[in-house]
Amino acid sequence: MRAMAQMTLSEHATDFIDDDRLNGLLRSRPDEARVRAIIEKSLAKQALNVEETAVLLNAEEPDLVEEIFEAARRLKRNVYGNRIVLFAPLYIGNECVNDCLYCAFKRSNPDAVRRTLAEQELRRQVEALENQGHKRLILVFGEHPRYDATFIADCVRTVYDVHAGHGQIRRVNINAAPLDHVGYKTVKEAGIGTYQVFQETYHHATYARVHPSNTRKGNYGYRLDALSRAMEAGIDDVGIGALFGLYDWRFEVLGLVAHATYLQKRHGVGPHTISFPRLQPAAGVQLDQRFFVNDHDFKRLIAVLRLAVPYTGLILTAREKPALRRAVMEFGVSQIDAGSRIEIGGYTEAGDAQCMEREQFQLGDIRSLDEVMRELLVDGYIPSFCTACYRLGRTGEHFMEFAIPGFIKRYCTPNALSTLMEYLTDYASPQTKAAGRRLIEAELDKMDNGTQKERLRDVLRKIESTDQRDLYF
Ligand code: SF4
């Protein structure tokens, strides 16, 4: 049996979450002028600290909430334009030594169908995803000795090695258990993009309640320090997240902002992405509904995060239903998954219905990638499979150097249109192709005449009429 990561901490590991202070910040009633001053700071693309974020969270008056929504819409347009980056999750194995109360993969769940993809099965899943048109994946693993750093690295290399027709996966992100420094180095060498570790809840007492102390995940401090170890080991892009519905959603937003601020201060760069999944039904799980987040508060959550961390990608997953996803996109979401199946082997075996015993939780949106693409196009978004920054080494601090001055916009839209043209040419249904062509023409019309536009027209022509692919700026 393979060994699990040594539970060593990073050099200056510290527990930067002060529950009483964060809860204290959520008890004050802000005045309108203060709320507006903080919105202005954010619209100037400056990150907010936890005190300022708490002021926005405490603003309950409908007019102020609407002002926060409008500011989030503006900031999203200013920093991300109308691009939405697409990816798909790929569950590799659901063996797990932990016993998280909210998870169908918990070790004490007798109904869970345990499985780990063998290499050939993994290749078939990736072929199926490439034949859908995907270019970016996140590989998901339980926490188990079988899924050590070497195994994860081997999976990453296998994924990059699969080429179905014009298909290829160009960026592989990871959502797995915390590793030690040696482990992170091993997966970095395999060429991963982002390494995600979610704290699930930043509230210490709740964390202890849902993660039994006799499990590896029961160690709050080891998990909170996970991404500092990753950054010390040379991983540039990290992803944080909280599972909304375990404790007060406003507290968790402050926890995420405190974590982002801590990484920025300590490592010179904040998280690449933040995820905010909401608790969903899961096989063998009795959900405690005390802290469930309703749709209105979920929109506020996204808008406030958008304003608090202008340059961090916000990931909205297919946990949510199609109508809700469509409604919240404008508040700051920058990445979504689509055409997702989370059963192990689901991309070749799952039919239209979900099989809960084989899933970690129930999905809200199982539409095909093509359906989601078409809806985005109709709503005026550019669906993007871009991986240029990652492959040109524009990651971590270097990405921020590039992104903050706003240059990134000059590259993001042309790169997004290039990947969109690949999708339209190789995978799209006739209706999606028609919607995509209209959008591309509209985007070209918006561009200033000049070399950049001519270079882009040339790239689009090459993709449409030759076998050339993977052309980016
Ligand atoms: S949430 Fe993750 S660590 Fe916890 S039981 Fe599920 S798979 Fe295991």
Boltz pocket constraint, residues with backbone or C-beta under 6 A from the ligand:
constraints:
  - pocket:
      binder: B
      contacts: [[A, 95], [A, 96], [A, 97], [A, 98], [A, 99], [A, 100], [A, 103], [A, 104], [A, 105], [A, 106], [A, 107], [A, 141], [A, 142], [A, 143], [A, 217]]
      max_distance: 6.0
